[in-house]
């Protein structure tokens, strides 16, 4: 960009010099070119539409000839710049947004080797309730070759960049672990602190390596923490005791293949029913399997807590406002 400015300044300077030369060479022979300003104006008109005034002197005609050559050069610069812009867009994969104007979207903070897979899952055809997606990453080029995801260049730990990516109006923030970083946990903790300090209402999902650092994220107010170390160890142990469990788990958390977990609001027609009865009706009427219920409750100090009960007993009655976790082939639409 700086090179373009240099070339533009050079052409303007050249036109100014030519307008002065043209004025002094034509002032006795051409009444129209009666000032350097008029000569400069004539040069601009000539370059845009052609000769309106024919120079009378030999020097003036030399200047006119030079302007013809300069016109071709300028045209070449224009097409070369346009072609370079197209190539840059093609190589960068897509448009880089300075600021997004969206709300209730999902903000993906940072770029890691697993980010393309995250985006693939978020845009799966199995998901019926779609949200717009914005990626905020400190990359010079947009790595995405898709139009359904907006890309903003910036540092997810900086308030100004988070605001440009729409953190103040976001629904969810995903903070993935960058294993190539010198201290991956420290980076996600800093990002989580920045996100939560700006918008306490955004639902934050953070990927963590070391379970010992989980307390820092809880103090920051992070809503959901996925600890890879603990999760992988527990899954490995259970898979060694219940063979095939890892494949089952993989299917349930992967879209576009088999069945997955989905979270839906308890329909009004199921409110007041015991859990086993609702389970039976959902299988028979909707073809989905009810596995757990999420309920928001108030504790002694007046703060709300989220309680998730997996396969509760017959005395557990579904209430209005509860959420159900079900297993289905695609996001169910149950009313």
N, C-alpha and C positions, 0 to 999 in steps of 0.2 A: 504493500500500500504506500509506503514512503517513497518508493521508486516512482510510482505513478504521479505523486505530488511533485516530485523533482522534474519529471518530464513536462507536466502541465505548466509549472512555473517557467521552465525554459522556453516553451512555445509562446507564452504570454510576453516574456521579455523580448523574444525575437520579433513578435508582431509590433510591439512598441517601437523597436528600432526601425523596422520597415516603414511604419507609419510616419516617423520623423523624416526618413530618407525620401519617402514618397511625397510628403508635403513640400520639402525644400526643392525637389526636382520638378514638381508640377505646379507650384504656386503661380508661376508666371504664364503658364499655358492652359491651366485647367481651373476655371472659376469655382467649380464645385468643391474641390479639395482646398479650401481656403484656410484650414487650420489642421494641426496634428490630430485633434480629436475627430474631425471629419475624415481624415485619412485612415485613422484606426477603425472608425465605423465602416468605412468602405471595405476594409480588409475583412471584417467580420461578415458583412453582407456577401462579399465575394465567396468566402469559404463555405457559406451556407446555401447560396443559390446561384452563384456565377457572376459574370461581369454585368454591371449596370452602367459603369463609367469606364471608358477605354483610356488608358494612360496615353498622353501625348508625347512625352519625352522618351529618349532611349533608356534612361535610368529607370523611369517609371515602368516601362515595359519589362525591363529586367526584373524589377520587383514583382510584377505581375506573373512572370514566368516562374519565379521562385515560389510564389504563392500556390501555383498549380501543383508543383512538386510537393510542397508542404501539405496541401490538401490530400494528396494520395497517401502521404506518410501518416497523417492523422487518421484517415480511414482505416489504414492497416493496423494502427494501434488500437482502434475501437474493436475491430473484429478479433484481433489477437487477444485483447483483454476479455472479450465475451467468451471466446473459446477456452481460455484459461480458467474462467469462472465455471464453465460447464465441467471441465476436467476435474477441477477441485471439488465440486459438488459430488461428482461421481466417485472420486477417490475417498472422500470423507464419509460417504454413505448417506448423507442427508443433511437437512438444515439444522443449524445451531441457533437456538432461540436465545435472545438476550434476556427476555422476560416472558413468562407465560401468564395468560389470563384465563385460568380455569379454576374450578372449585370442586370440592368433594372428590378429589382425585387421589390416586396412589402415587406417592413420591418414593422413588428408588434412589437411595443415597449411595453414591460411589459406584465404581465399575470394577468387577472382579471376573475371574474366569467363569464363575457360575451365573453371572447376570443374564446372559442370553437364555439360559434355561429358565430362570425366574420369569423373564418376560414371556417366554413361550407358555408357561403354566398360567400366568395372569391373563393371557389372551386366548385361552383354550375355548373351543366351540362348546364345550360342556358347561361353561359358565354363562348363565343367562343374564345375571345382574352385572353388567359391565360398568367399569369406571375408567375414566381417562387416566393415562399413565404418563408420568414425567420422570425422566432420568436426570439426576444432577451428578456430574462427574467432572473431575479436573483433567480433561483430555483436550488436546488441541484439535482433534478431528472427531466428528460424529461417527461412532462405530456401527450405527444402526442403518440398515438399508430397508427401512419400513416407515410408512407414513402414519401409523396408528399410535406411535410413541413419540412424544416430544423430548428433545434433548437440550439441556441447558449446561453450558460450560461453567464450572465453578467448583469451589471447595465446600463440601457438605459440613465442615466444621465452622464455617463463617456465616454469621447472621445475614449479611447482605446478600450472599449467594443463595441461602436458603429462602429468603424472601422473594428473590427473583424467580425461584422455582415453585413459588406458591405455597410455602409451608403454612402460611397463616390461614389458608382456606382448604388445606388438604384433609382428606378423611383418614388416610393411613400412611405411615412412613416405614419403609423397609430398609434396614441397615445391615448389609451383608458383611461378612468377615473377609478381609483381604489377606490371604495367607502369605502373600509376597511381601507384606509390610514387615518392618523390623519388629514391631510390637502390635500385632493385629488387634488384640483386645483393647489396648489403650486407644487405638484409633476409633473403634466403634463406640467406646465409652464417651470420648470427646464429641463424636457426632451426635450421640443420644442426648448428651447434656445440652448441646446447642439446639437440637430440635425441641426438647421439652421446655427449655427456657423461653422459647418463642411461642409455642402453642401447646398448652397442657391438655387440650381437647383432642389432639391428633392421636390416633391409636398407633403406637410404636411397636414394631416387631424387630428384635435385634438378634443377630447370630453371634454367639460367643464361643470361645475355645476352652477357656479355663473356668470351671465352676466356682473357683475361689473369687473370681471377679464379679460374680452375679450380684453380690450385695451392693456394688456401686451403681449398677443399673436399676436396682430396686429403689435405692435412695433417690435416683433421678426421676423416678415415676414411670419407668418403662412398663408397658402393658404386657408384653409377651417376650420371653427370653428363650431362645433355642440354643441350649448348650451342647455343642457338638461332642465334646469329650464325654460328658455323662450320657448323652443319648446314644452314642455309638457303642459305648461300653455296655450299657444295659441291654441294648438290642442284640449285641453279640452273645451275651450270657444267656438271654432267653432263647435265642435261636439255637444255641447249642443244646438246650434242654427240650425245646419244642421245634423240631426240625421243620423248615419251611416258613417259619414265622417272618423272616426278613423279606421273603418274596411277597408274602401277604401284606406286610406293612408297606412295601414299595408300591404295590398296586393301589392301595387305599389312599396314597398321597400323590399319585401321578395321574394327571388328566389324559384324556384321549386314549386310555387303555383300561378296560375293565370297569370297576366301580371305584368310587371315591367317597370321602367324607364330605358332607355339606351341612351347613348351619342355617336353619330356617326358623322363623317365628312360629310358635305354637298356634295353629289355626283355631278360630273361635269354636268350631264344632268339636274340638278335642279338649277344651278347657273344662276342668272338673272331673276328668276321667283319671282313673288310676293308671300308672305307667304300663303295667302288663296289658291292660285292655287297649290302650292307645297303640301299643306295639303290635298287637294282633290286628287291629283295624287298619293300621298303616300298611302292613304287609298285604292284607286282602284287598284293600281299596286303592292303594297307590303304588304298591310294588316296591316300597322302600323299607329299610330296616332301621328302627329306632334304637340307638345305642346309649344315649346319654341326654341329660337335661341340664341346661345352664340357667341359674336363677340369681338375680341381684337381690341381696338382702342388706338390711341396715344393722350395723353392730351397735354396741353399747354407747359409743361416743358419737353416734349419728352419722358416721361415714359408711358408704356403701361398699360391699365386698361381693365378688363374683364366686358363686359356689357351683361347681360342676359335679353332678352325680352320675356315675356310670352304672347302668342297669340297676336302678333303685328298686326297692321292694314294692309290694302291692299297696302299701299304705302311702306311697308317694303320689300325691295328686297334682296333675298339671294345672298351672295357674296362668292367668292372663299376663302377658309380658315375658313368659318363659321362652327360651330358645331351645330347639331340639337339634341334636347331632344325629344325622341319618346317613346310611350308606345307600347310594344310588348310582346309576350309570351316568346320569347327568343331573345338573341342578334342578331339583323338583319344584314345580309350581303348584303348591297345595294351598287351598283357600278354605 
